[in-house]
Amino acid sequence: MKIARPGPRRASADGYLDGQLLIAMPVMSDPRFARSVIYMCAHSEDGAMGLIINQRASHISFPDLLERLGILGTNGEAGIGEEVGNLSIHVGGPVETGRGFVLHSSDYQAEDSTLPIEDGVCLTATIDILKAIAAGNGPDRAILALGYAGWSPGQLESEIQANGWLNCPADPDLIFDKNLEAKYAKALAKLGIDPSHLVSDAGHA
């Protein structure tokens, strides 16, 4: 599991959204992104990449994934803590769904493979972080996602102009909240929006 490191981060004043949340609007026609909240990991003139943080992958558990990767043996679940065993796996997006990405707190750092993003949130996409989590040596807070959401140059900007997305500042408490079903409403609340007031033809500021 590897991820290409993006170029130098751009300041938010330049209009780039890395470190922010994207919130799907009701007009979102792609069912894969319906009511999705996406943490933006990278955004530049070359395109954008983010992870959906409120969709759970129901087809695989964390112990199953560790077993498939050879990190644990067939009976390895007994060798990990209950909290680790219950770690949910997210659907990070429709691109490269066989690749894993860990969004995590900055107390875990791997040289040359951890990408600091903003406000103590980092991204690591190597198998070493999974080994660390399994051994109880991983970050204090983490989201494990399979796949990611990606946009070609200018694509995300066009979708925002078409009222497909809202954006707002991110915060670790929302990102790592274990209540996935509440994240959509909480993200909208950061903008002072009640989800029931959104309609399919709503505009945006």
Stockholm file with secondary structure:
# STOCKHOLM 1.0

chainA/1-205         MKIARPGPRRASADGYLDGQLLIAMPVMSDPRFARSVIYMCAHSEDGAMGLIINQRASHISFPDLLERLGILGTNGEAGIGEEVGNLSIHVGGPVETGRGFVLHSSDYQAEDSTLPIEDGVCLTATIDILKAIAAGNGPDRAILALGYAGWSPGQLESEIQANGWLNCPADPDLIFDKNLEAKYAKALAKLGIDPSHLVSDAGHA
#=GR chainA/1-205 SS CCCCCCSSCCCGGGTCCTTEEEEECTTCCCGGGTTCEEEEEEEETTEEEEEESSCBCCSCCHHHHHHHTTSSCTTGGGGSCHHHHTCCEEECCSEEEEEEEEEEETTCCCTTTEEEEETTEEEECSHHHHHHHHTTCSCSSEEEEEEEEEECTTHHHHHHHTTCEEEEECCHHHHTCSCGGGHHHHHHHTTTCCGGGCCTTCCCC
#=GC SS_cons         CCCCCCSSCCCGGGTCCTTEEEEECTTCCCGGGTTCEEEEEEEETTEEEEEESSCBCCSCCHHHHHHHTTSSCTTGGGGSCHHHHTCCEEECCSEEEEEEEEEEETTCCCTTTEEEEETTEEEECSHHHHHHHHTTCSCSSEEEEEEEEEECTTHHHHHHHTTCEEEEECCHHHHTCSCGGGHHHHHHHTTTCCGGGCCTTCCCC
//
